[in-house]
């Protein structure tokens, strides 16, 4: 069992599947992405004739689901396979320190001071710590020995962010 009162250190490996699931959930939660896909799906079926609206909107919904399937399965998979992900799909060490979140791999060592960390969220299969709006550390559930250890980690990170940003708003 880890000591959560002091600095906490975890190690984990991200897999292709971890990153695919994270990307899909991240994009699904994006209002911009949702709006774009809805607009693209609805555009071909816009018919000014009021009698044709029901089938057109049904087809738009069908194509919306088809677009999501294509994006998640084909585009994101090809993107993850075709890019150089050696710095992502590797062993990560994350340390929750008093002043900063430290992330280290064999390629980098980065310090993110708590007042700059955006948020920590819990999603099915992983915890994500967003250090910017578009950059997150994806920590798979298998990293933690138990659900309570996962919850403790998340609570610790959230409390560090809250403590650091308390002074920012004043």
ABEGO torsion letter per residue (X at the ends): XBBAABBBBBBBBBBAAAAAAAAAAAAAABAAAAAAAAAAAAAAABBABAAAAAAAAAAAAAAAAAAAAAAAAAAAAAAAAABBAAAABBBBBBBBBAABBBBBBAABBBBBBAAABABBBBBBGBBBBBABAABBBBBBAAABABAAAAAAAAAAAAAAAAAAAAAAAX
